[in-house]
Amino acid sequence: MRIGVAATPQVAIPTLDWLLTTSHELAMVITQPDRPAGRGRELTESPVSAWARSHSINCVKPLVPSELVDVVSELDLVLTIGYGVILPEEILKLPRFGFLNLHFSLLPAYRGAAPVQRALENGEVISGLTVFQLDKGMDTGPLFTQIPIAIESAWRSVEMLERLASMGPEAMAQTIDKIEQGIKPEPQQGSASIAPKISKEQAKIDWSNSAHVVVNKIRAFYPAPCAWSLWRENPIKITQASMAQIDMKLKPGQIQCQENRVFVGVALNGVIELESVIPAGKSEMPATDWARGAHLLGGENFG
């Protein structure tokens, strides 16, 4: 098959690497245009663009979807992985076998932009990935392949995304085999849930929640947008934390340092331990280093 891949983030790279080892032709990569990034706001290419350049693969960066009409008409199949652009139905029908999407949940659960983050936020213990046929709806198309996984308790979004991305080649291989055998996808069944994009305000920690809720939010939103709170009127990002089994009475949001460890009170007399943070204007560091440098006063609270 002549295959195109429409993708933007790093999670697409394992599947791109795999395609180069198959008998299929990776005819082109489609990715978003270069964007200003960093403090200098310099134009920066996407991870997929950098990959295509390093492998001498034709890379297309359309400004509008209509620019894809002539491009994808020549393809048998287009795989999308976090492309980040909603394509009109008339374009989805142009390749011989249409467009497939690699989605990081077991659809119809967690349709939308942030399936991994929302699954972790909700404390799910099972997730997986789905390959489905794109249609005009948001992650509503019929299913070709699903692979479940158990979510490890230590996973944050970054670790879970890495694991799911590594499974992309297997899922895509199964799906392409089905297409070549003439197997049709099956409609989604069961109740659907939505995984909307996370706003900065949604990432703010409410210390009056339980330890499970707070820790799950911290796991879910790392590395972006990152769970955060206010400390001495400045934002501080909490990048890793765990539930603490310790006899300590703290009010929600109250900070206590003990035995070179940093604890924070939550609801129901619960306590969590901070492991790493990003103070305003600084890089990520161990929570103990932050506490030592900040000269924490007894009874200080996160806002």
N, C-alpha and C positions, 0 to 999 in steps of 0.2 A: 504493500500500500504506500501511496504518497501521503504522508502525514504532516500536518502542521501542529504546532503547540502554541497556544495563546496563554501566556503566563507572565507574572511579574516577580513574585517573591522567591526567596531562597528555597522554599519547600518544593519547588518544581524541579530542582536540579537533579535529585536521584532518578526521576523518571526520564529526564532529558539524557542523562548519562546512559541509562538502560537502552533507550531507543537507538543509540549509536551502535549498540552491540547486536541489534536484531537485523533481520533481513529486510525490514521496512526502510523506506527512504524518509529521513527527516528533511522535508523539503524546505521548511522555513520555521522561524520562530516569530511570533507576534507578541509584542510587549508594549507597555505604556511609554510615552515619550519621556525623555530625560527631564528631571524636575530639579528645581533649586533645593539644596539640602545643606544641613550643617550651619554653623554660625556665619560662615562666609557666604551662604546662599548660592554656592556654585552649582551649575548644572551637573547633575549626577545621574548616571545610567542605572537602570534597575539591575538586580542580581542576574536576572535572566538575559538581559542585554549583554552584560559582561561575559556571561557564559558563552553566548552565541559568538561574540567577537573572538574569544579565545579558541573556539573550535571552528572558526571560519564558516559558520552557518549563516545563511541569509536571514537578516533580522529586519522586520517591518515594524514601524512605530506610528500607526495611524493617529491622526489628530481627531478624526471623527469616524464612526463605524462605516459610513458609506465608502470610505477608502479601501475597505476590505473586499468589496464586491468582486472585482476582477481577480484579486489575489487568491481567495479561498475557493473560487469556482473551479480551479485547476486541481484541487486536492480531493483525495478519497475521504479523509477524516481529519477533524481538528479536535485535539485534546485541550481542554482549558483547566488551568490550575491556578486559582487566585489571580486571574487576569485583572479583575477590578473594574470591568466595563460591562454594562448590560447591553447585549446585542439584540437588534430587532429580529423578529421571527423570519423575515425574508432572507436575512443573511444566514441564519441557522440552517436553512434548508439547502444552501448552495453546494456544500461538499457532497459527494456521493452518499456517504453514510452520516452526514450531519455533523453536529458538534457533541462531544462527550464532556462531562465535567467530573473531576475528581474532588469530592467533597468530604471534609473531615468530620463526619458524623454518620450515624446509621439513620438515614432518612426513612420516614418523614420527621424524625426528631431533629431539632436544631437547624431548621432552615434559616439561611441568612449569612451575614458577614462574619460572625464571631462564634462559630460552633464549638471550638475547643475551649475558648474562654468561658462561655456560658455553661458548658458542661461541668467544668471544674468549679465554677462559682456555685453551681447547684449541688455540688458534692456527689456527682455521678461516679459510679464505680465501673461501669461498662460503657464503652464508646466504640468507635471504629471508623472505617471509611467506606464510601459509596461511590461507584461509578454509574452515572446515569445519563440519559439522553437529554440534552438541553431543549426546553421548549420556552414558550413566551412567559411562563410563570417564574416565580422565584424559587428555584430548587424543587420544582414540582414534577419534573419529567420522569418517565418510566425508568426502572432500575435494571441494570445489567449485572452488577457485582457488588456484594457487600462482604467486608471482612471485619469481624468484631475483635476487640482487644479489651483486656482488663486494665483499668487505670491504676497505676501504682500510686501509693499514698504520698510519695515524695515528689511526684511530678508537678512541675509548674507548666504553664503554657509552652514555654520554650522546649522543655523536654518532651512533652506530649506531641507537639508539632514535629519535632525531629523523628520521633518513633513512627508517626503516621506517614510522614514523607518517605521514610525508608520502605514502607509497604506499598507505595505507589506503583513501582514496577510490577509487582505481583498482581495487583488489582487490574492494571491496564493490560497485562499479558492475558489474563483470563478473559477480559472483555473483548479484546481484539480477536481472540480465538473464537469466541461465541459469534461475533459478527461474521467472521469468515465461514462459520458453519451454518449461517442463516438463522441463528437463534434470535428471537425478538425479545426486547426488554419487557418487563412486567410492571404494571401500574403500582404506584406506591399504595401501601395499605396501612391502616392504623391511624391513630390520632397524631396530628402534626404539632410541632412546637417551633417557636421562632427564636433566633439567636441574633438580635440586632447589634449593630456596632455600639461600642462602649464609649460613652461620653466621659469627659474629665470629671464631671460632678458625680457620675455613677461610680467612679473609681475611688471617691473619697471614703475613708473608713469611718464607720459609725461604731464607736467603741462600746455602745450600749447593746450591741448584738452579742450573740454567744461566741465562744472561742472557735467553734466549728465554722460559723459564718464568716468571722473575721479572717481566719487562716485560709479558708477557701477563696476568699476574695483576693488575698495577697498572692496565692498560688496562681489564680486565674489570670490576673492582669499583668503578670511579668512575662516579657519585658516591656510591653506597651498595652495600655497607657501607664501602667504601674499604679498600684494602690498607694494612696498618699494620705497625709494628715497635716495638721498645722502644729508647729512647735515654735514657741517664741515668735509668733505671728508670721513665720515663714513656712512654705511648704516643705515637707520632707517625704520622700518616697520610701515605702517599705517594700523591699524586694524579696525577702525570705523570712519566714517565721514558722513557729511550730507551737502546738499546744503543750503547755508546761504542767508537769505533775509536781506541784510544789505547794507547801502549806504557807500561803501568803495572802493577806487580806488587802486588796487594792480596789479603789473605786474605778469605774470604767474610764479608761484613758490615762490613769495615773501610772507614772513611770517609776520603776525601782531597780536599782543596780545592786546585785548581790553575788559575791564569789565570781567576779569577772563575767557576769551574765546580765542581760538587760531584759526585764520583765515589764509587761503592761497589763493592767487590769481590764477585764471585759465584763459582760453581763453575768449574773448568777454566781458572783464571786469567782469567776473563772480568771485564769491567767494565761497569757501567751508569752513566748520568748522570742524576742527579735534576734535575728541572725545576721542580716545585712540590710543596709539602708543607703539612700542617696540623699545627703543633705543638699539644701539649695546651693547651687553654684559649684558643687563638688562632684567627684566621681563616686562610684559604688564602693563601699567599705564595710568591714565587719561592724556590727552594731556596737561591740565593745570598744572599738577604736573611736567611733563617733561619740559614745558616752564619755570616754576619757577626755577627748579633746574639747567637748562641750562643757565640761565641769558641771554636770547635772546637779541641780539642787534637790534636796529632799522634798517630795510632794509635788514635783512638776507634773504637768498633764499635757497630753496631746489634745488639740482642739478639734 
